[in-house]
Amino acid sequence: MPVQRLLGGRGVSRGRRAGVALLAVLTAVLAAVLSGCAGGANSAPADGNDQLTLVLPWYADPEGGGFFAAQTQGLYRDKKLDVTLQPGGPQVSATQLVATGRAQVGFTDAAGIVQARAQGIPIIAIGALYQNNPVGVMVHADTGIKSFAQMAGMTWVVQAGQLGPAWIQKTAAVSFQTQQYQGSIANFLNNDRLVQQGWPTNEAYQAQQAGVPVTFIPFSSSGFNPYNDVFFTSESYLASHHEQLQRFLAASMQGWRDYLGDVSVARAANQALLAANNQQTMQSIWYAWDKQRPYVVAGDGASKLGAMTVQRWSTFLDQMQQLGELPTRPSPTELFDDSLLPPIGAPAQLPPPPSGSY
């Protein structure tokens, strides 16, 4: 079975939220916003529940597993919500959908929030799933490489515009050549002089399936750790649907807590993920479920899932400036509002995956 089929078609753009704005798309979105298309309220269905559409971070897979857990457990229904979980993907602009009112919540990374607002698109972060950014690189384990410094002089296969490698080159004085990541790790599998960008849940799984042990190192270990899988809404929807968003976040964060820490809940949610996206396997789902959890519960996530702080946003803005990616520096408080997040922390323990699950 082809690797991309195993992973729901993910390729180049699993590092898709790299921080490079597509000006044409953003300009079109801005035009729609200025023409008054944004922020409309959803109508209530016959059952009286409020409707809300969430554009998932990617196709239906464990990256959105906590939302599926909230759905399968009836947590949204209990909060009087009818939530549509709309797949994302490389052809889906959550920024455009949310800014024009066709969806209410979407996902990007920290740079996506900064750049959208710089273009005049009024979206605002309301939570951040990954407290430790999982984007990084992997090398063949048998090279013995354990640090970015040891990767000097090698060729790095990275997505164009990815800020992590630029940060390492600038701050660690590590020189390397780059090739653009086109969605396949085939060259990396056959060449231990390549450094491959990816995620510990996806590219690492592909390598495992190909029988190539790897060492994965996230860019966050270099001190470059912007929030990832940042969920956002429009300023207008936040202002007019404060209470609905609060109920949505309460159900969603409880769903994530249960998905991370209760194997029976994860099993039901994972079955729903497979039903929604059969371009993956149950083995790849359990692998991603397991490997992503430390990145969700790290740092502030231990006490409050989805947490964001002024300090983290400010540090990222400083780093963007150092990289020459931020001509005008906004105030961190303009970028996010975490006041609606419930005080739901990570589970006390992360149980092991079911025996033989991957």
N, C-alpha and C positions, 0 to 999 in steps of 0.2 A: 504494500500500500504506500503511495507517495507520502513523503513527509508532510507536505502542506495539507493533505487530506486528514492526516492524524491530528493536525492542530487547527482545524477549522479554517484552513486557507490562509493562516497568518504567514506573512513573509516579511517583506521589507518594512512593513510598517508597524511591526510590533514595537519598534522604537519610534513609532510614528509621531508621538507628541514631542518632537525634538526641539521645538522652540523656533521654527522658521515659519513666519506668517506667509500665507498665500494671499498676496495683496489683492488679486482680482476677486477672490472669494470674499475677502473681508470688505472690499469696496461694495460689492453687490449686497452683502448683508447690511452694511451701513445705510445704503440707499433704501433698503426695505424698512429698516428701523425708522429712518427719518420720514418715511412716507406714512408712518403711523400703523405699521403692521404688528408691532411688538406688544407683548404683555397682556393680551386679552385673556379674560377668565374663561375657564372651561365650563361648559354646561353640565349640569348634574344629570345622570341617567335616571331611569325610572325607579331604581332602587333607592334613590336619594343620596347615594354616596358621591363624594367629589371625585372627579376624574383627574388623573395626572399621568403624563407620559414621561418616562425616563428613557433617555437614549443611553444604552449601555456603553461601557468603555470600548468594547470590541464586539465581535459576535458573541452569542450566548456561550459562555465558558466560565471557568471558576473565577475569573477576574470580576465577574458580576454575580458570583455565587450567593453572596449574602442577600442580594435582592430577590433572587429566586427562592432562598430560604424563607424570607419574609412572605413571599407569595404562597409557597406551598404550605406554610403553617397557618395561613389565614390572618397574618398580623396586619396586613393592609386593610382587609375587610373589617377587622376588629376596630380599626381606627376610622371607619367610615370612608374608606378610599377605594376607588377602582383604579389600580395602577397598571398601565401598559408598559411592558418592558420591551422597548424597541431595539433591535440589534444595531450596533454601530458597525464600523468597518472602514476601509480605506476610501470608500466613495461616499461616506456619510459625514456631513459637517454638523456636529452637535451645536457648534456656535451659531450657525445659521438657523437651525431649527428652533433653538431656544430664543435667540434674539428676535425672531419673527413670530413667536408665540405658537409655533406648531408643536413644540414640546416644552415642558416646563423645567426639566432638569437634564443636564448633560455632563459630559466629562471632558477634561483636557488636562494639561499639566500646568505647573506654575507659570511657565513662560507663556503659555497660551492665554492665560488670564491677563497678564501684563500687556501682551501684544494686542489682544482684542481691544482692551480699553484705550491703548495708545491710538488705535484707529477710530476711536469714538463709539465703539460697540459696548453698550452698557450691561455687560454681564458681571456677576459678582460671585466669588467662591463662597460656598456655604459648608464645606467640609473637605477633608483630604483623606482618601482611603489609605494610601501607602505612606506611612510615617518615615520609613526608610526607603528611599527611591530604589527600586529593583533593577533599573537599567544599568548595565555594565558590560564587561567583556569576558570572554573565556579563552583559555589556552589549553593545549593538550597537556593532560596531567603528567605525562611522562617526561615533559621538559623540565619539571621541577620549578617552574616559575611561580612565584608567590606574590609578586609586587609589580606595580606599574613600571618602576625603575628597571626591572629585569626585562621589560618588553621594549626597551629602547633599540632602535635600529630595525625592528620588525615591521611588517606591513599590517596595518590595522584596517579591517573591513568594517566600516561604520556608515551610518546613515548620514547623508549630507545635512549639515546644519546642526548635528548633535553637539551640544555644548560641553558634555563631559570630557571628550578627548581634547577639546580646545583648552579646557581648564587645566588638564594634566600637562599639556605642552607648555602652557604659560607659567604655571606655578611650580611644577616639579622638574622643569628643564629636561623633559624627556622628549627626544626627537624621534619621529617615526614617519613613514610614508603612509598614505591612506588610499584605500580603494572604496568605492561606493557600494554599500550593501544593497543587493538587488533582490533579496528575499530567499536566497538559497545559501545553505552553509556547506554545500558539496565541496567547494574548493578548500575550505577550512579543514574538512574531515580528512582530506588527502595531503595536507601541507601543514606541518607543525611549526612553520615559521610565520603563520598567519595568526593574528589576534582578531577574534570574531566578536563584534557587538551582539548583544542579545539580552534575553531575560532568563533568570534561573528557572522559570516555569515553562519555557518554550524551546529556545535554541538548545538549552542544556538537555532537555528531553530528547530532542532530535539526535543529539550526539550520543546519548545513552542508547537509543534504539539502533544506532549505527555501530555500536560497539566501540566507541571512542570515549574513554574516560576524560573528563575535562575538569579544570579548576576554574571556577567562576569568581570574579572580583567585581563588585558593584562600584560605580563611580563614586558613590557616597563615601567609600573608604578613603578617598582623597580629600574629603571635606566639602565636596560639591554635592549637596543633598537637597535639591529643591523638592517640594511636595510633588507627588505624582498621583494620577487618578484623582484629580481635584474635581469634586462635583460642584456645579454652578447653576445659577438661575439668572433670570434677567432682573435688573433693579426694579422694573415695574411690577413683575410678578411677586417679588419679595415684599414690596410695599403693600400690594393689594391682597395677597394670599398668605400672610404671615402665619396664621393659625393652621392652614392646610399644610404648609411646609413643615411646621413643627410636628404635626402628626405623621407626616411622611418620614421625617428623619427619625422619629421615635421608633417607628416600626422597622425602618431600614437598619438602624444601628443594632436593634435587638436581633434582627435577622442575621446580621454579620456576626454578632457575638455567638449566636447559636450555631451558625455555619462553621465557625472556626473551632468551637470547643465541644460540639456534640456530634458524634459520628452518625447517629441515627438521623439527625436533621440533615447533615451533609449528604447522607446516602439518598434521601428523598430529593434534595435539591439537585444533586448530581444526575439523578435519573431525569429530572425535568430539563436540565441543561442538555443532556444527550438527546432527549426528544425534540428540543428546540433547535438543535444543531447536530445533525448526525455526521458532519464532516470532522468528527473527532472520535476518540475511543474512550471507553470508561477508564482504561489504564492511563491515558493522557490526562483525563479529568482529575483522577485521584492524585497523580503526580503534581499537577499544578496546584490543586487544593493544599497539598502538604507543603510544597516549597514556597508558596506565597505567604504563608501565615506569619513567619517571623518579620516580614516587612510591614505587615498591617499592625501588629501589636507592639512594634518597637517604640521607644521613647514615650511621648505623650499618649500614644495609643493604648498603653497599658492601663491608664486610668480613664481615658476618654477616647473612644473610637472616633476617628474623623477629626481629631483636634487640630487646630491651627493656632499659631502664635505670631505676634508682631515681630518678635525676634527672628524667627525662621524666615518670614517674608522679607524682613529688612536685610538679612544676610544674603539672601538670594539676589535682591536688587543690587547690593554692593558687588556681588560677583558678576552680575550682568554688566555693570558699569566697567569693571576691570577688564571684561572681555570685549568692550566696545559695542555691546549689544543694546545699550539703553541711553539714547541721546537725552531723554528727559526722564528724571527719576520721580515716579509718583510716590505719594505717601503710602506706606504699607496698609494703613487702615482703610484706604479707598478700595483695596483689592478683595477684601474678604469680610464676612460677617458670620461668625460662628456662634452667635447668640442663641440660635434655635437648636443646636446640637444637644441631645439628652446626655445626662451624666452616666453613660453606659460604658464601662471599661471592658477590656479584653477578658476572656475567660481565665480563671486562675491557672489552668493547665491546658496545654495543647495536646490532646490525645494522639497516639500514633495512628497512622492510617490502618485500615483493615488489612489483615494478613493477606498477602498475595494480590493486593489491589493494583500494584504496579511493579 
